[in-house]
Amino acid sequence: MVTFDTLLREIRGKTPEIDSAGLDAALRGGHRPALIDVREPDEHAQGMIPGTIHIPRGFLELRIERSVPDRDTPVVLYCASGTRSVLAARSLGELGYTNVSSLAGGFTGWKRAGLPWEQPLALRPDQETRYSRHTLLPEVGVAGQLKLLGAKVLCIGAGGLGSPSSMYLAAAGIGTIGVIDDDVVDASNLQRQILHGTDRLGVAKVESAETTLRSLNPDVKVDKHRTRITSDNALALIAPYDVIIDGADNFATRYLVNDAALRLAKPVIHASIFRFEGQVTVFPAHGSPCYRCLYPQPPPAEEAPSCAEAGVLGVLPGIMGVLQATEAIKLVLGLGETLAGRLIVYDAIKTRFRELKLRRDPRCPTCGDGVDRSAIPLIDYEQFCAGPRH
């Protein structure tokens, strides 16, 4: 009769094992193996070997290909004592992994040998529940959610674009959201600016935004900046943040944000809306192409009417703002392909998205050849399209 002990001895005899000293040497060497902790989350939370990828044993076969796509990569598995990792190694062998070892003695043996270990950052129990649909995604996981919680995103404007973008960022767990806006809530805003409500007419938009965002997610800290962004304060306002969401309603602010962000090497997610059409792109931290490559000169004021003059479909900024939030989350996580170098144009009447290529202008005054970005002048331009905000 086959018992667990006899099965384990048989599998162990066929499974390469590495001791703690050997693993330490391998991790310090030039050909570092993929190190997988197959313990349960509560065990992993008590400590781990630095550089570990945590995949609980029950999810190993499901997730290993995302973490280690090359089946010839050296893989070392460890558990608490070296039993589960032996069984897990057999499973990886059946999946075609050719160089799998188990850590003899497991994490317990590693610690007894006096080798370095660390306490992993972890979500609180309530956060585990709130963000569970994120952490189920292998591309995000607990580590990605912790990145989001540590991130700082600045929303320029708390209007049509700033409303959906900030709300989805708050829901996603962006730890700090800055909001710049000097306006108050007006009844004409409520058709599209979903941060605000009828009970807040006359209230400063930054105060209304904080109320909504904190109600949505108390994990979020809201930095309120009740001001207009100018050449005097732009650098100080933008510098503390990782990503900038440009929801401005006028060309003057967009140029100023572009120039200040280039000086500070901050990525900007730009969107704009007009009647039934919206557009969105990303201007990367390295600055090419930038907003001035797209619009070298601002149009005359009569060719750039505000929403108050031309109107806007109420749901349109929701679509573009959600795209901005998506790009911001991708930038924080280093995930996927951003819209840098591409402009997405959305026609709500035809329900059609078009993608246009953006090219760097070598003669661009702010990101062109030979430009010293640290010396880009900040200018308060004439207020084009300066009517009521999106």
Buried (B, 14 or more C-beta within 10 A) or exposed (E): EEEEEEEBEEBBEEBEBBBBEBBBEBBEEEEEBBBBBBBBBEBBBEBBBEEBBBBBBEEBBEBBBEBBEEBEBBBBBBBBBBBBBBBBBBBBBEEEBEBBBBBBBBBBBBBEEEBEBEEBEBBEEEBBEBBEEBBEEBEBBBEBBBBBBBBBBBBBBBBBBBBBBBBBBBBBBBBBBBBBBBBBBBEEBBBBBBBBBEEBBEBBBBBBBBBBBBEBBEBBBBBBBBEBBEBEBBBEBBEEBBBBBBBBBBBBBBBBBBBBBBBBEBBBBBBBBBBBBBBBBBBBBEBBBBBBBBEEEBEEBEEBBBBBEEEBBEEBBBBBBBBBBBBBBBBBBEBEEBBBBBBBBBEBEEEEEEEEEBEBBEEBEBBBEEBEBEEBEBEBBEEBBBBBBB
